[in-house]
């Protein structure tokens, strides 16, 4: 059974997806959308290195030339895919605000409480972190700007939580919490999530206490 926060996040995501589907009546764009959906599936399942324009075209029942005409390259398709993951993260921030309105302390702790993804990775507030690890430092790659902007926004939000909750050195605390959270994500990808949330929260509580 989902906890209330995750259930609310899921409802936000479903509502946004339904609204996009209901509002979109542009018949000429449907082949393009098939390409995007095919790319989303392939990138999520296999990762960027394993996906080519050809494999996307086959799954979308299209052709390589049309895919390139629409998106330019598989790298731009990957960046486009990541932008949709960013929208899912936006749903999380809205959910945190709805649950703990004007309470930055609770918003911060709630975020920390779901940093460790579930086994199905259905609820993962660091959706672009695996992409960052996979891509490495390629500043000229179209996806790099998407990832950098996403991480800059994460840093801004956590700094604001820490500042509004009156922690000492809020910028430093936010940086430490991000490092802790990203490290926990890597651990979950290697060893699984069993018991990891408790250890993460224990480490986070130590940090929060030192900055209180």
C-alpha positions, 0 to 999 in steps of 0.5 A: 500500500502506498503512503499518502505522499507517494499516492498524492504524487502519483495522482498529480502525475496521472492528472497531468498526463490525462490533461495533456492527452485530453487537450492535445487534438493536433492530428499532424503531431501524432507521428511525432508523439509516437516517436517520443513515446517510443524514445521514452520507452527505449531510453527508460528500458535500455539507457541512452547508449543502447538506443539509436535513431533506427531502433526508435523509428522501428518502435514508432512505426516510422522511418529514420529520415522522419525521426531526424527531420523532427528531432535532428539526432538521437542526442536531441531525442534523449534531451527531449526524453529527460525534459519529460522526466523533469515534469514528473519531478515538478509534480513531486514539488507540488505534492510536497507543497500541498502536503506541508504548505508553508512548512519548509522543515516538513517539506525537507524531511518528506523529500529526504524520506522518499529519496531512496527509490522503491524497487520498481523505481516508480517513485524516484525524486532524483530521476535525472541522476542515473542519466547524469552518471550514464552521460558523464561530463559532456557539456556539448551534449544536448542532455547536459543542459537539461540535467544541469538545469534540473540539478540547479533547480534541486539545489535552489529548492533545498537551499530555500527549505534549509533557509526558511527552516532557519538552519545555520549555513543553509547553503552548506547544509543543502549541498551536503544533503544533495551529496548524501541523497545522490550517494544513497541513490547509487547505493540503491542501484548497486545493492538494492534499497533494503534498509537504506532509507533508515540509514539515510535518515539517520545520516540526514538527522545527524547533519540537520542536528549539526546545522540546527 
